[in-house]
């Protein structure tokens, strides 16, 4: 019989009280750990994904170690956006599995962790650079008067560009390139992307053809850079 310790995380107290987000995680755990498997304990954290102070997670890890059980998480992104934190968990000696990536190995988990942290750092960097550029031009930030017709039009252009670039598509491209460099076939890469809940720009599962397009676009952008 397989034994699990379930760990959930919500970002706000309101989510924890209302069940918003938490119920979905509990459902995922219940679907994964069906009888005869047994969930020995449940731990719920109320904390932002950017922070790594997780007393409930530490308690869950200790409980799992004591009971020789597996730590069960509904989604990988419920752990942390900090790669070092996930690597520390990986090396803690406690087995853990994510319901949305049950077949993921240590390499795959590490890659997704690095990509999540990299994306967060890029967003933070772009925001700071944009604010600094506005200040350099003498713009007073936070004033409604700044919302001129020109600035509104510029904002629309930026939003359209972001929609075209598609954050998840960029993440999927980086992962596909890494896996291709490690010798994975197009079909294997497609399976990894799909298991990681990545979708194409049209919301479909990745297949070998879609992966080939990702890699070709990446190669073209590298050549023109």
Secondary structure as UniProt FT lines:
FT   STRAND          3..10
FT   HELIX           13..18
FT   TURN            20..21
FT   HELIX           22..32
FT   TURN            35..36
FT   STRAND          38..46
FT   TURN            49..50
FT   HELIX           55..67
FT   STRAND          70..73
FT   HELIX           76..78
FT   HELIX           83..90
FT   TURN            91..92
FT   STRAND          96..98
FT   HELIX           99..101
FT   TURN            102..103
FT   HELIX           106..136
FT   TURN            137..138
FT   TURN            141..142
FT   HELIX           144..146
FT   HELIX           149..165
FT   HELIX           167..181
FT   TURN            182..183
FT   HELIX           186..195
FT   TURN            196..197
FT   TURN            201..202
FT   HELIX           208..224
//
